[in-house]
Amino acid sequence: MQGKKSRRKSMRNQHGVKIRKCCTSCQHRCIDYDGVRTCSLMQLVVGQRFRCPQWAVADGLMNAGRSQGKVKRREYLMFVFETRMQEREAIDEGLMVPEEMATLDSLRERFERETGLSPFVIH
């Protein structure tokens, strides 16, 4: 079967995660403010299952399955979310500038100090 074009509809990344070859997983996919999906190469409006010959796996999917992260507590995620919402409101009201937003390290330390818990489920 030499010379035939590959018709596989999926591939596996370097970590063994199966990735379907379609617009949803393509590097060239763009979604505008109205939620309309377009191909940046072909400048066409396309559906999520559309696949063209220029398909290229999205960068983010190449690292899928890489066990680098840690599972975080729901309480910690809600703490960070609420803090960020308060900071955004302060910025919108002109009481704060974006450069004054707390770093994730400082939020993690504050969470540990205030709750006595680690932000991670497994540590």
Summary of the structure (lengths in Angstrom):
residues: 123
radius of gyration: 21.1
end to end distance: 50.9
largest distance: 67.1
contacts: 257
relative contact order: 0.13
helix: 33%
strand: 15%
